[in-house]
Amino acid sequence: MRAPLRPGVGLALALAAGGAAAAGQVPWSIWPLSLAGYALGLWLVARAPGWRVAAWHGWAFGLGHFLLALHWITEPFQIDAARDGWMAPFALVFLAAGLALFWGAAAVVSVWVPRRALGFALALAAAEYLRGVVLTGFPWVQPGHVWLGHAPEQLASLAGAGGLTLFTLALAAAPVVWGWRGGGLAVAMLGAGNGFGLWQARQPVPPPTGAVIRLVQPDADQSLKWQPEHAGVFFARHLDLTAAPADRRPDLVVWPETAVPFLLNEPWDGLERMVSVAGDTPIVFGVQRTEGWRGYNSLAVLGRDAEGAPEVRAVYDKHHLVPFGEYIPGGDLLADWLSVPSFAPSEGYGYSTGPGPMLLDLGPLGRALPLICYEAVFSYFPRSAERPDWMLQITNDAWFGQVSGPYQHLALARLRSVETGLPLVRVANTGVSAVIDARGAVTAELGLNRMGHLDVALPGALPPTPYARSGGWPVLVVWMLAVLMVFRRHPVTD
């Protein structure tokens, strides 16, 4: 029996392995280092002498991963650093430690699986799926995301983000379980994934639809955005960018999330000013609204009626909210039990959940699936009862800083296009605003901290991808077959 590592050494190696695994995430995208980190983490759990040590190694592995990959989570606390800055390190450590529990639990499960490294890889794939759904889910920086921006990302058109995660962990596990033969298998798998991705990316995409959309990026500093002396200035930026001359007037203008300094139900003269600069061109914009004591983070479509007056043609309320950021999970119950009204979602205390996904009928531009900010990180959103013609994301990434958060968010939006074969138009307050074609390629963008607008042709859509048609079922079947093969070939005897 191999001598166990000293506890401190094992934990330190697991923490370092997690950091290495995170190096494959955007914006660093060093996938070879990431694969090495995953392999080391699998090896450490596989050689742990018991379930307690395995749990600690798995948890430390996850902790190192999330500390680096999600370090941008400290940025919202720097908006008002004098008041909130002290909370930033606690938020990062507590979030990383909490998410790492999924990895620790996977390590515990693997103790009772033959070929423990392979068992940990399969359990970790399952744990990452659960991380994406428990408490409404947080499917950010998953193992499969290390391929974003690289050819194998096109495998998501077959199997989604979950398939990419299973592919990644299989690559890392093969040499740990089978040595040099496993290394050869991993090279062959990587070559196949890369070859498919290169072939897929070179296939033709549909021509543009002919519609032109104007993306408006005001570059509103989050620390100033809601201050009375600045809110009007940022609103005026939206108006000026909307009215900017062009060779051809756009068919649609899109503003970012929470773009206006008024409530939709209390707009003062804001809507009149908007239609006065847009003319007959509809504007999609992010806005807050209230119904009674409930508040909503919404997207609205504004046009003019027959008399030229403002007409709100459609409203979508964000329904997948950020836990603890936009609402308190179970807040209504907590408010009733503890008599603390601020736990309940209400005006001034977080948002209420909208009724669910919907499609916007935009006439000649077809039907768009609206996504507000965080909603674009979930794979299952684009699979609605009716297939949209394109996806539309409005967001305010000023909360995410300038190092990794905005780029990770953009990469996840790109992944939605790869998965579905649908183009996506993305408009961000401070960037990155972008147009993404049906294979996930960025065709136009406005970078971070730039004020401006883009007039872009709306890309065409591909037929539904295999993943868009079947969802995650094929991945589940492959995962279950792998589990059955592990137990059949190597039954647990000790």
C-alpha positions, 0 to 999 in steps of 0.5 A: 500500500502506498504511504499516505501523504502527510495531511498538510502536504496533501491539502497544499497539493490539492489547493494548488491543483485546484488553482492550476485547474482554474487556469484554463478558465477565461480569460487565462485559457491555459487548458494544458495547465488546467488538465494537469491540475485536474489530473493531480486532483483526481490522483490525490483523492484516489490515493487518500487512505479513507473517506475523511482524507478524501473529503478534505482533499476534494474540498481543498481541490475545489477551494483552490479552483473557486478562489482563483476562478471566481476572484472577481466576486470581490468587485461588487464590494468595491463599488462603495469600498468605504462601506462594503470593501471589508466584506470582499475577502469574506464573500470570496472565501465563503463562496469558494468554500461553499461551492467546494463542498460539492467537490468534497462530496464527490470525493467521498462518493468516490471512496466506495467506487472501484478505480477511485480516480475514475469514480471521482471524475464521474462523481465530480461531473454529477456534482457539477451538474448539481451545482448548476441547479441547487438553490437555483444553481450557479453553473459558472467556471465549470470544468468544461468551460476551459474549452471556451475559445478553443476548438473543442468548445464545438462539442457543446453543440452535441452535448452542451456544457455538461458534455464538455465537463465530462469530456474534460474530466475523462481526459484528466482521469485517463492517464491517472487510471491507466498510465501511459495507455491512458495518456495515449487514450487522452491524446486520441480523445483530445485530437478527436475533439479538436478535429471536430471543433475545427471542422464544425467552425469551418462550416458555413453559417447562414447569411445575415437576416437583413435586419440592422440592430443598434447596440448602445453602450453608455459606459455608466460607472456603477458607483455613479450610476444612481446618483441624482447628479449623474443619472440624467447624464447617463440617460442622455448618453443613451439618447444621444447614441440612439439618435446618432446618424447612420447610413441606414436607420436601424430596425431595432435599438437595444439598451443594456440592463437597468438603463433608465433612471425611472420606473417603468410604471413611473416614467415621468417624461422619459418614454416620450424623450426616448421615442422622440430620438428613436422615431419609428424604431423600437427600443428594447431597454432594461428597466425596473418596475413595481407592482404593489410592493413587488419590484422586478428587473425587467426588459421592455419593448418601446414603440410609438402608437398610431398617434405617435405616443409612447407604447410599451409593447412587451415586458419581460421580468427576469425570472432566474435571479441571483441568490443573495444578490437580487433576492434572499432564497426563501425570503418570504418564509424568513420574513414570516417566521422571523418578522424581518421584512427585508428578507422578502423580495419587495421594492428596495429589498430585492427583486421578485421572480418573473413568471418564466421564459417568454418570446418577444415577437419583434415583427420583421426581426422574428422572435427573440428569447430575452435574457437578463444578465445572469440568465445567459449562464444557464444551458437550458434557457434557450430550450423553450416550447417554441424555438426562437429565431435569436437570443437577446441578452441585456446586462450590466457587467460593471459589477464584475470588474475588469479582469475576468468576470466580464470576459467569463460572462461573455464566454458563457453567452457564446456557449449558448450559441454553440449549444443551440445554433442560434445567434445572440445579441448582447448589450452591456452597460460598460461592455463587452457588448457583442454580436455572436453568430450561430456557431459562437463566433463574435462578429462585432463587439464594443470592448470594456469601458468604451462609450459608443454604439454599433450598427450590426446585421442580425446573423441568421440561425442554424437548424437546431443542434443535437443538443438543442433537440435532445438536451442533456439526455445523451450525456446522462446516458453516457455517464450512466453507462460509464458507471455501470462499466466501472462496477461491472469490470471492477466490483468492490471487494474490500 
